Amino acid sequence: MIRNQLKEKLEEQRKVYEALKAGDAGLVCYKEFQNGEWGTDDANYTNRLRLAYYLLYDQIDDENIVEYLFREELKDRENNSFQGIGSTLCILTWLLRKYNQDHKYDSLFEQAKNANFDCACGYDPEDTVEEAFDRNDLLDCIYLCRELEYKDVMGLLVEAWKKETEDGAGWNHSNRRMLIEFHACLGREGENEKLYLEQLQETLEADSGKARDIIAGYRDLIRHYLDVGNYGEGARYCRLVLETMDCGEIRGIRLFDDILEECCEVIAQVFGACMKNHSRHLPESDSETCSGENDGLWKRIKAEMKSKSRSAWYGNLYSKAIAAGKAMNDPYAQVLEREYLEWRKDRGIVTE
């Protein structure tokens, strides 16, 4: 059974467990580090999670190890800038409860409840955890692999799930969206173009297709092209959504602002490169993006932004519109810069 590949992967944790029994806690002890913009984090969180799942599914009876891991996890819950509860704490709570007949661990559970805001709101030491690995279906195992960062096994399970889906109910908006997420996790974003196109086409063909859903489909597809650096296709779909949809109908939809942001990103990325280095060799799709046809894209979104109420502007739209205006060498960029400074000043945001 394909799911057993995950079970076999978890069996590798036996070595970690035996090392911990022998006094080597290096892989699972709380190890604080500063994680860039996220703040305080624990370098061993995933290792501790893997060992917790191993103890759970192999039904390891070891009170001392469970208590040690629980106390290490508490340090993370109390100090992690992201706060959260996490699967590790839930699993270790379930395991530790088995040794709490005389209530000797009640104080630890209370400490966990008070570890952070999220724990105070959502942690419950009475919550149950499923111990039987075999009750996980294929999709459950994929999500477990993602959580445990077992991408090698995840890739195999995703392929099996794709075949299972194709042989069964077939593809729809929901399971296609899941596959997009799986591809992104596995670093296979290039495989998502076809899926985004299918999502958009399905929405366009739906009798009950709503403007909001259509805008969301265009937004997701354009975002994909931006993320993979295909600015030519991104620009083409920016033009397409503006040309084919009733702007009077969609201006009030918040997602339309995402389209404006993405149009600005396309312009800043490609037009900026073209204007800095006219001799730069571009792929054919990006060369087309430097044409006069795409100059019309800037004129169109500039008109949309000029008609937009000042109260409806926000930081990301300002910064991306300014970058696009500068790439086009348009004085409108200076107008936006002045407005942006005022916008920040009104909100008490310090300008460096």
N, C-alpha and C positions, 0 to 999 in steps of 0.2 A: 504494500500500500504506500502511495507516494507520501502520505502524511508522516509516515514513520521516519522519513529523512530528517524531519525536525526533531523527533524523539531521539534519534541517533546523535544528532548535533548536540542536544542537551546533555547526552551522556558524557560528553567531553568535560563537563563540569565536575565529574568525579575527581579529576586530578586537582582541581581548585579546592574541592571539599577536603581531600586528603591532606593537601598542603596546609589548609587552615587548621585541621585537626593536629597537625604537627607543629603548629605555632607560627606559620607563615601567613600573615593576614594582608600581605602587600597588595594583592589584587582586589580585595573587597573592603578594606578599611576606608573610612571617610578620608578623602584626599581633596582638600579645598584648593581651588584655583580660580583666577579671574577670567571669565569667559567673554572677553571683549565687551560689546554693548549689553550683553545679558547680565553681567555682574558676577556675583559669587556663585560658583557651581562646584560639583563634585566629580572629579575625574573617574571615580570608580563606581558611579551609579549603575551603569549598564552591567558591569561585572557582578555587582551585588544582585541585580535583578535576575541575571541568568542563573546564579547559584540558588536564588530563592525559588525559581521555577523548577530547578532540578530537585531540590528538597521536597517540593510540593508533589511533583508527578512521580518521583521514585519513592515517595512516602518514607523519607529518611527520619528516623526517630532519634533526634539529638538535641536535647533541650539547651545545652550550653552553647552550641553553635547558633541556634535560632535566637537565643537571647543576645548573643554578641552582635549578630547581624542587625537585629532590631535596634539596639542602642546606636550602632553606626549609622543606620538609616535615620534615626532621630536627629542626629547631628546635621544631616543634609536638610531634612525638613525644616529645622530651626534656623538654618543659615542661608539656604538657597534663595537667591534674589527672585527667582521665578515662583517661589513658594510651592504650591501644589500639594497633592496627596501622593499620587503615584501608585503603580501596581505593586512595587516592592513592599511598601508599608502595609498594604492590604493583605498580601500573601503572608508576610511575616507575622502580622497580627493573628491571622487565622491559625498559623502553626503554633504560635506562642500560647494561644488560648487553651490548647490541649494540656498544657502544664500549669494551668491557673486554677486548679480545683480549690486551693486554699486562698485564692485571691492575692497571691504574692506578687502578681504582675499588674494589679489594678493601677498602681501609681504610674507605671510605664505607659499604660493605655491612656491615662489622664494626661500625661506629659505629651503624648502624641496628639491628643485632641487640642492641646494648647500650643502646638508647635508653630503654627502660622494661621493666617486668616482662612485659607482654604480648608485646612484641617478642622478649624473651629466650626466651619459651616457644613462640611461634608463627611468628615471621618467618623465612622461608627465601628467600634470594636466588635459589635455583634454581627456585622456583615459576614455573609458566607462566601466561600471561594470554592469553585469546582476543582476537585482533586483528580478526577479521572481524565487523563490525556485523551483517551479514545472518544470522549464526547465532543472534542473539537472537530468541526467539519473542515473542509479544505479552505474555505474562506477564513475561518477562525485561525487556522495555522498560518495563513499569509499575514494576517494582522499581527500574530505573535512574532513571526520572523521580522517584521518591520520594527516592532517594539524592541526586540532583542538584538537588532542590527545584524541579523544573519542573512545578508543579502544574497549569498551564494545559493542557499536553500530556497530563499524567497523567489528567486528567478525561476527555479525549477517548478515550484508550486504554482506560480503565476501562469506558466505555460500550460500546466495541467488544468488549471481553472479555466483558461481560455478555451481549451478543447472541450471541457465539460459544458461550458456555456454555449459554444457553437453547436454541440450535439444535442443540447437540450432546448431551453426556451429561446435561445438566440439573443442578439444584442438589442439593448434598449438604452434610453438616456441614462438610467441609473447605473447599470453595470458598466456601461462605457465610461462613465465618469470615474468609477472605481478603478478601471484599468488605466486611465490617465494618471491617477494618483500613484498607482503601483509603478508605472513606467518612470514617473518623476523620481520616486524613491530609489529606483534602481539605476538612475542616471541614463535612462533610455528615452529622453524627451523627444528625440528625433522620430520615434515611432508614434508620437501623439498627433502629428499634423493630420493624418488621415482620420483619426478619431474626432478631433475638433471640427473638421470639415463635415463629418457625418452628423455630429451633434447639431451644427448650424443648419444643415440641409433638412434634417428631421424637424427642427423647430419651424423652419420656413414653410414646410409642406403641411404642417399640422393645421387642421381647420380652425382649431381654437388657439392658434399661436398668438400670444400676446406681445405687444410691443416691448415690454420689459424683458421677456424671455428672448426675443430676437436680438435686442441690444446686448444681453448677457452673452449670447452665442458669438456675436461679432467681437465683443470685448475679450472673451477667452481666446479666440483664434488669433486676434491681433497681438495679445499679450504673449502667446506662444511664439509668434514670429519674432517679436522683440527679444524674447529670452534666448532664442537660438541664433540671433543675429541676422535673420532674413528680413532686412528692412524694406526691401523692394516689395515683397508680398505683404508686409505689414502696411505699407503705404497704399497698396492697391485695395486692400480691404477697408482701410480708413476712407478712401474715396468712395468705395462702393456703399458703405453704410450711410454716408452723408448724401449720396446721390439717390438712393433708393428708398430711404425712409422719410416720413413726414416730420421734418424738424420741429414743426409747431406742436406735434403730438408728443415727441420724445424729449423736448427740452426740459420738461419738468421731472423727468426720470433721473434719479441720482446716478444711475449707471452711464448716462450720457456724458457726465463729467469724466468718467473713466476713459471714454472714447476720445474726448478732447485731450486728456493727458497723454494717451498713447499716440495720437497724431503729433503732438508736440515732441514726444520722444523720437519718433521717426525723423522728423525734420531736424532736430538737434543732432542726431547721430549721423545721418547721411548727408544732409546739406552742409553741416559743419565740416565734415571730412572733405567734401567736394570743394568748398570754398578755401580751405586751408591748403589743399594740394590738388590742383586741377589735373596734374599728371598722374595722380595715384591710380593704379589699376584696380578697378572694382569688378566684382562679379556682374554678369549681365543684368541680373535683377536690380542690383544697387545702382548700376549706371543709368537704368531707366528712371530710378528715383531722383536722379539729378536733373531730369528734363524739365522743360517748361510746364508739362502736364502736372508735375508735382508742385510746381510753384503755385498752381491753382489751389492745391490742398492748403497751403499756408494762408492764402487769401480767404478761403472759405472758413477755416477755423478762427482766423483773426476776426472775421465779421461776427461769428458766433460769440467770441469772447468779448468783443466790444459791446454787444447787446446784452451781455450778462450783467445782472444787478451786482453792485459791489458787495452787497451783503451775502451773496452766494459764492464768493470766492473763498479759497482756502490755501493753505501753505503749499501743498504739492502742486496744485494747478498753477499757482504763481511761479514757483521755481522752474517748472518745466516749460511754461509759456515764455518766460524770460530767456531761457536757454535757446528755445526755438527762434525767438525774435532776433537774438544775437547771431545765431547761425545764418539767418536770412539778411543780416545787416539792416534790420528794420528799426527805425527810431521808436517804434511802438514798444520795444524792449525797455527803453529808458523810462517811458511812461509807466510801464508795469513795475519796474524797480522802485519808483517813487511810491506807487500805491502799496507795494509790498512792505516797504519800510513803515508806512503809516499803519498798515494792517498789523504788523508785529508790535508797533508801539502801542496801539489800542489794546492789545492783549497782554502787555507787560512783558513781551519777549525781548530779552537782551540781545542787541545786535552787536556782533563782534567787529 
